[in-house]
Amino acid sequence: MNHPKKDIQQLQQEMDKARADVKKVCHGEITQQTKNQSLDAVLTGAGMLVILGLAIGFASQLKKHQVTVLTSGSIGAASGLLIGYAVGRRKNG
């Protein structure tokens, strides 16, 4: 706050840039879109592969009924992830 005129000018420039961006969007001009870095998806996939490897080793020690329960649970979790992803994509555009 040592230079109030400089701060006001900077604020005015930021407001003018924001107004220009709004006008571009209102007129249908496409603004620069950010790249979707899907690190979360990669980490989730890697985690799922680790869990799958552990589950296969663990399943060999289970009874038939327990293997069926484990399989249906993993299929339910996978479908829940897919549905959650689809709902999130639809909601965010």
mmCIF file of the C-alpha atoms, coordinates in Angstrom:
data_MODEL
# 
_entry.id   MODEL 
# 
loop_
_atom_site.group_PDB 
_atom_site.id 
_atom_site.type_symbol 
_atom_site.label_atom_id 
_atom_site.label_alt_id 
_atom_site.label_comp_id 
_atom_site.label_asym_id 
_atom_site.label_entity_id 
_atom_site.label_seq_id 
_atom_site.pdbx_PDB_ins_code 
_atom_site.Cartn_x 
_atom_site.Cartn_y 
_atom_site.Cartn_z 
_atom_site.occupancy 
_atom_site.B_iso_or_equiv 
_atom_site.pdbx_formal_charge 
_atom_site.auth_seq_id 
_atom_site.auth_comp_id 
_atom_site.auth_asym_id 
_atom_site.auth_atom_id 
_atom_site.pdbx_PDB_model_num 
ATOM 1  C CA . MET A 1 1  ? 0.000   0.000   0.000   1.00 0.00 ? 1  MET A CA 1 
ATOM 2  C CA . ASN A 1 2  ? 2.962   2.317   -0.482  1.00 0.00 ? 2  ASN A CA 1 
ATOM 3  C CA . HIS A 1 3  ? 1.795   3.350   -3.954  1.00 0.00 ? 3  HIS A CA 1 
ATOM 4  C CA . PRO A 1 4  ? -2.004  3.695   -3.998  1.00 0.00 ? 4  PRO A CA 1 
ATOM 5  C CA . LYS A 1 5  ? -2.124  5.101   -7.556  1.00 0.00 ? 5  LYS A CA 1 
ATOM 6  C CA . LYS A 1 6  ? -0.090  2.173   -8.862  1.00 0.00 ? 6  LYS A CA 1 
ATOM 7  C CA . ASP A 1 7  ? -2.367  -0.287  -7.026  1.00 0.00 ? 7  ASP A CA 1 
ATOM 8  C CA . ILE A 1 8  ? -5.476  1.387   -8.437  1.00 0.00 ? 8  ILE A CA 1 
ATOM 9  C CA . GLN A 1 9  ? -4.074  1.290   -11.973 1.00 0.00 ? 9  GLN A CA 1 
ATOM 10 C CA . GLN A 1 10 ? -3.210  -2.377  -11.632 1.00 0.00 ? 10 GLN A CA 1 
ATOM 11 C CA . LEU A 1 11 ? -6.685  -3.154  -10.321 1.00 0.00 ? 11 LEU A CA 1 
ATOM 12 C CA . GLN A 1 12 ? -8.247  -1.198  -13.196 1.00 0.00 ? 12 GLN A CA 1 
ATOM 13 C CA . GLN A 1 13 ? -6.177  -3.173  -15.719 1.00 0.00 ? 13 GLN A CA 1 
ATOM 14 C CA . GLU A 1 14 ? -7.293  -6.459  -14.187 1.00 0.00 ? 14 GLU A CA 1 
ATOM 15 C CA . MET A 1 15 ? -10.929 -5.348  -14.307 1.00 0.00 ? 15 MET A CA 1 
ATOM 16 C CA . ASP A 1 16 ? -10.581 -4.271  -17.956 1.00 0.00 ? 16 ASP A CA 1 
ATOM 17 C CA . LYS A 1 17 ? -9.049  -7.627  -18.876 1.00 0.00 ? 17 LYS A CA 1 
ATOM 18 C CA . ALA A 1 18 ? -11.865 -9.462  -17.089 1.00 0.00 ? 18 ALA A CA 1 
ATOM 19 C CA . ARG A 1 19 ? -14.474 -7.382  -18.938 1.00 0.00 ? 19 ARG A CA 1 
ATOM 20 C CA . ALA A 1 20 ? -12.786 -8.125  -22.268 1.00 0.00 ? 20 ALA A CA 1 
ATOM 21 C CA . ASP A 1 21 ? -12.808 -11.857 -21.478 1.00 0.00 ? 21 ASP A CA 1 
ATOM 22 C CA . VAL A 1 22 ? -16.514 -11.706 -20.603 1.00 0.00 ? 22 VAL A CA 1 
ATOM 23 C CA . LYS A 1 23 ? -17.302 -9.927  -23.887 1.00 0.00 ? 23 LYS A CA 1 
ATOM 24 C CA . LYS A 1 24 ? -15.419 -12.612 -25.834 1.00 0.00 ? 24 LYS A CA 1 
ATOM 25 C CA . VAL A 1 25 ? -17.358 -15.375 -24.127 1.00 0.00 ? 25 VAL A CA 1 
ATOM 26 C CA . CYS A 1 26 ? -20.693 -13.590 -24.660 1.00 0.00 ? 26 CYS A CA 1 
ATOM 27 C CA . HIS A 1 27 ? -19.980 -13.264 -28.378 1.00 0.00 ? 27 HIS A CA 1 
ATOM 28 C CA . GLY A 1 28 ? -19.189 -16.953 -28.637 1.00 0.00 ? 28 GLY A CA 1 
ATOM 29 C CA . GLU A 1 29 ? -15.436 -16.645 -29.017 1.00 0.00 ? 29 GLU A CA 1 
ATOM 30 C CA . ILE A 1 30 ? -13.603 -19.623 -27.622 1.00 0.00 ? 30 ILE A CA 1 
ATOM 31 C CA . THR A 1 31 ? -11.169 -18.850 -24.870 1.00 0.00 ? 31 THR A CA 1 
ATOM 32 C CA . GLN A 1 32 ? -8.022  -20.830 -24.206 1.00 0.00 ? 32 GLN A CA 1 
ATOM 33 C CA . GLN A 1 33 ? -8.918  -24.055 -22.484 1.00 0.00 ? 33 GLN A CA 1 
ATOM 34 C CA . THR A 1 34 ? -6.700  -25.595 -19.868 1.00 0.00 ? 34 THR A CA 1 
ATOM 35 C CA . LYS A 1 35 ? -5.238  -29.007 -20.491 1.00 0.00 ? 35 LYS A CA 1 
ATOM 36 C CA . ASN A 1 36 ? -6.700  -31.757 -18.381 1.00 0.00 ? 36 ASN A CA 1 
ATOM 37 C CA . GLN A 1 37 ? -3.763  -33.434 -16.724 1.00 0.00 ? 37 GLN A CA 1 
ATOM 38 C CA . SER A 1 38 ? -5.239  -36.715 -15.585 1.00 0.00 ? 38 SER A CA 1 
ATOM 39 C CA . LEU A 1 39 ? -2.705  -37.601 -12.910 1.00 0.00 ? 39 LEU A CA 1 
ATOM 40 C CA . ASP A 1 40 ? -5.570  -38.624 -10.656 1.00 0.00 ? 40 ASP A CA 1 
ATOM 41 C CA . ALA A 1 41 ? -6.714  -41.210 -13.189 1.00 0.00 ? 41 ALA A CA 1 
ATOM 42 C CA . VAL A 1 42 ? -3.206  -42.607 -13.531 1.00 0.00 ? 42 VAL A CA 1 
ATOM 43 C CA . LEU A 1 43 ? -2.755  -42.884 -9.771  1.00 0.00 ? 43 LEU A CA 1 
ATOM 44 C CA . THR A 1 44 ? -6.180  -44.475 -9.394  1.00 0.00 ? 44 THR A CA 1 
ATOM 45 C CA . GLY A 1 45 ? -5.425  -46.974 -12.145 1.00 0.00 ? 45 GLY A CA 1 
ATOM 46 C CA . ALA A 1 46 ? -2.092  -47.879 -10.584 1.00 0.00 ? 46 ALA A CA 1 
ATOM 47 C CA . GLY A 1 47 ? -3.736  -48.306 -7.190  1.00 0.00 ? 47 GLY A CA 1 
ATOM 48 C CA . MET A 1 48 ? -6.419  -50.514 -8.662  1.00 0.00 ? 48 MET A CA 1 
ATOM 49 C CA . LEU A 1 49 ? -3.788  -52.732 -10.307 1.00 0.00 ? 49 LEU A CA 1 
ATOM 50 C CA . VAL A 1 50 ? -1.970  -53.141 -6.994  1.00 0.00 ? 50 VAL A CA 1 
ATOM 51 C CA . ILE A 1 51 ? -5.222  -54.028 -5.253  1.00 0.00 ? 51 ILE A CA 1 
ATOM 52 C CA . LEU A 1 52 ? -6.103  -56.453 -8.051  1.00 0.00 ? 52 LEU A CA 1 
ATOM 53 C CA . GLY A 1 53 ? -2.755  -58.194 -7.653  1.00 0.00 ? 53 GLY A CA 1 
ATOM 54 C CA . LEU A 1 54 ? -3.233  -58.493 -3.905  1.00 0.00 ? 54 LEU A CA 1 
ATOM 55 C CA . ALA A 1 55 ? -6.830  -59.666 -4.331  1.00 0.00 ? 55 ALA A CA 1 
ATOM 56 C CA . ILE A 1 56 ? -5.818  -62.458 -6.698  1.00 0.00 ? 56 ILE A CA 1 
ATOM 57 C CA . GLY A 1 57 ? -3.261  -63.734 -4.233  1.00 0.00 ? 57 GLY A CA 1 
ATOM 58 C CA . PHE A 1 58 ? -5.753  -63.460 -1.390  1.00 0.00 ? 58 PHE A CA 1 
ATOM 59 C CA . ALA A 1 59 ? -8.592  -65.062 -3.376  1.00 0.00 ? 59 ALA A CA 1 
ATOM 60 C CA . SER A 1 60 ? -6.681  -68.290 -3.841  1.00 0.00 ? 60 SER A CA 1 
ATOM 61 C CA . GLN A 1 61 ? -7.028  -68.880 -0.089  1.00 0.00 ? 61 GLN A CA 1 
ATOM 62 C CA . LEU A 1 62 ? -10.774 -68.186 0.061   1.00 0.00 ? 62 LEU A CA 1 
ATOM 63 C CA . LYS A 1 63 ? -13.785 -70.452 -0.312  1.00 0.00 ? 63 LYS A CA 1 
ATOM 64 C CA . LYS A 1 64 ? -15.953 -70.360 -3.453  1.00 0.00 ? 64 LYS A CA 1 
ATOM 65 C CA . HIS A 1 65 ? -18.653 -68.213 -1.791  1.00 0.00 ? 65 HIS A CA 1 
ATOM 66 C CA . GLN A 1 66 ? -16.088 -65.703 -0.523  1.00 0.00 ? 66 GLN A CA 1 
ATOM 67 C CA . VAL A 1 67 ? -14.533 -65.389 -3.981  1.00 0.00 ? 67 VAL A CA 1 
ATOM 68 C CA . THR A 1 68 ? -18.001 -64.681 -5.419  1.00 0.00 ? 68 THR A CA 1 
ATOM 69 C CA . VAL A 1 69 ? -18.593 -61.960 -2.823  1.00 0.00 ? 69 VAL A CA 1 
ATOM 70 C CA . LEU A 1 70 ? -15.191 -60.409 -3.522  1.00 0.00 ? 70 LEU A CA 1 
ATOM 71 C CA . THR A 1 71 ? -15.841 -60.451 -7.279  1.00 0.00 ? 71 THR A CA 1 
ATOM 72 C CA . SER A 1 72 ? -19.292 -58.894 -7.010  1.00 0.00 ? 72 SER A CA 1 
ATOM 73 C CA . GLY A 1 73 ? -17.965 -56.219 -4.664  1.00 0.00 ? 73 GLY A CA 1 
ATOM 74 C CA . SER A 1 74 ? -15.199 -55.247 -7.058  1.00 0.00 ? 74 SER A CA 1 
ATOM 75 C CA . ILE A 1 75 ? -17.616 -55.141 -10.001 1.00 0.00 ? 75 ILE A CA 1 
ATOM 76 C CA . GLY A 1 76 ? -19.976 -52.953 -7.965  1.00 0.00 ? 76 GLY A CA 1 
ATOM 77 C CA . ALA A 1 77 ? -17.120 -50.612 -7.051  1.00 0.00 ? 77 ALA A CA 1 
ATOM 78 C CA . ALA A 1 78 ? -15.993 -50.362 -10.675 1.00 0.00 ? 78 ALA A CA 1 
ATOM 79 C CA . SER A 1 79 ? -19.508 -49.552 -11.885 1.00 0.00 ? 79 SER A CA 1 
ATOM 80 C CA . GLY A 1 80 ? -19.856 -46.986 -9.087  1.00 0.00 ? 80 GLY A CA 1 
ATOM 81 C CA . LEU A 1 81 ? -16.669 -45.289 -10.256 1.00 0.00 ? 81 LEU A CA 1 
ATOM 82 C CA . LEU A 1 82 ? -17.912 -45.200 -13.847 1.00 0.00 ? 82 LEU A CA 1 
ATOM 83 C CA . ILE A 1 83 ? -21.310 -43.801 -12.878 1.00 0.00 ? 83 ILE A CA 1 
ATOM 84 C CA . GLY A 1 84 ? -19.695 -41.204 -10.619 1.00 0.00 ? 84 GLY A CA 1 
ATOM 85 C CA . TYR A 1 85 ? -17.366 -40.161 -13.419 1.00 0.00 ? 85 TYR A CA 1 
ATOM 86 C CA . ALA A 1 86 ? -20.243 -39.861 -15.898 1.00 0.00 ? 86 ALA A CA 1 
ATOM 87 C CA . VAL A 1 87 ? -22.338 -37.792 -13.479 1.00 0.00 ? 87 VAL A CA 1 
ATOM 88 C CA . GLY A 1 88 ? -19.365 -35.534 -12.750 1.00 0.00 ? 88 GLY A CA 1 
ATOM 89 C CA . ARG A 1 89 ? -18.671 -34.978 -16.447 1.00 0.00 ? 89 ARG A CA 1 
ATOM 90 C CA . ARG A 1 90 ? -22.294 -34.172 -17.141 1.00 0.00 ? 90 ARG A CA 1 
ATOM 91 C CA . LYS A 1 91 ? -22.529 -31.799 -14.176 1.00 0.00 ? 91 LYS A CA 1 
ATOM 92 C CA . ASN A 1 92 ? -19.309 -29.919 -15.052 1.00 0.00 ? 92 ASN A CA 1 
ATOM 93 C CA . GLY A 1 93 ? -20.078 -29.732 -18.735 1.00 0.00 ? 93 GLY A CA 1 
# 
